[in-house]
């Protein structure tokens, strides 16, 4: 097992496998990048965000979770892409999107408030609860 700092030295090589044709390799790459120190992960944020469109829901969920490990400023740059996953076909992807959006600073989260509000009517109780928790971060006007 490599320490996170040592793993960071291999971040570019791991990020290159995000383009692999095998979804399991892509998922492993996303998860491995998620183990990098937050500042090192930020260098690969755009590459991880690109995997949000992968056909495999497990890859998309892992990408959302990994983006949630970015520093707040770097995460905010991908807020719209994460918010789009609130409509993911996979339930775990929707929950991961809510959990990741909850890590945004309130000012960045406000831009996605309407998408989160829409989840208050979701049939899954856990999704509704998570949406309420996210909305609780927004300041009252």
N, C-alpha and C positions, 0 to 999 in steps of 0.2 A: 504494500500500500504506500503510495507516494504522498508526502505532505502536500497540502494545497499549493504552497509556493513553488514546489518542484514541479507539480503538475502544470502550473501556469506556463512554464517554459515550453510545454508541448501543446499549448492551446491552439496555435495555428494548424498544427498537424491534425488535431482532433476536429477542429472546425472544418477542415477540408473533407472529412468524412460525412458531413451533413448533406453532401450531394450524392452519397452512395445510393445505388439502386435498391438495396435491401433495406426495408423499413426498420428492421431490428437493429441494423448498424446505425441508421440515423437516430433512432431513439436512444441507443447507447451513447452516441456522440453528444446528443442534447443533454442527457443526464450527466455525462462526464464534465461537460462545460459548466454545468450547474454546481460542480464541486470546486470550481476555481474561486479564488478570492474575488469579491464583488468588483473591484477595480479592474482586474484582469478579464473578468467576464464581460465587462462593458465594451471591450475591444471587439467582441464577437456578437454583440447584441443584434445587429442587423442580420447577421447570418442565422442566428437562432430565430429571429422574427420571421425570416423567410420560410422556415419549416412549419409555420402556423397554417400553411395551405396544403400540407402533405395529406395524401388520401387516407392515411392510417390515423385513426382517432387517438391512438396511444402516443404517437409521435407529436400530434398537436397538443395533447394534454401535457406531455413532458416539456414541450417548448414554452407553454404558458407558465408552467411552474418554474422553469429555469429563468424566464424573464422576470419573474417575481423576486429573484435573488439579486437583480441589478440594483445599483444605487438609485435612489428615488429620482434624481434628475435624468438618468439614463432610461429608467423605466418609463418616465413620462413621455419620452420620445416615441415609445411604442404603445402608448395608451390606446390609441384608436384601433390598432391591430388586435390588442388584447380584448377590447370592448366588443369587437366583431365576433369573438369566440363565445360571447354570451348566447349566440344562436347556433353554437356547434351542435352537430347531430349526436354527439356522445355526451351523456350526462356528466361524466367526469370532467370533460372539457369545459362545460358551462360553469361547474363549481370552481374549477381551477381559475377560470377567468374572473369570477367574483372575488376569490381569495387574493388574486394578484392585483386586481383593481383596488382592493382594500389597502394595499401597500402604497398607493399613490398619495402624494400630498393633497390636501383638500382642494387646493386651487387647480391642480391637474385633474383630479377626480371630477370636479364640477362639469367639465366638458362632456362627460359621459353619463351624467345624472339621468337623462331621459332613458338611455338604454338600460340602466340599472332599475329604474322605476318600472319599466315594462316587465321585469322579472318578478314583481310583486304579485302578478297574476299567473305565474307559472304553476302548473299542476303539482310539481314536486315541492313538498313542504320545506325540504332542506334548502332548495334554491331560493324560496321566498324568505326564509330566515337569513340566509347569507346576504340577500339583497337588502334587507332591513339593516343588517349590521354595516354594510358598505354605506348606505345612505346616512347612517348615524354619524359618519365622519364629516358630512357636509355641514358647513355653518348655516345657521338660520339667517334669513334675510331680514 
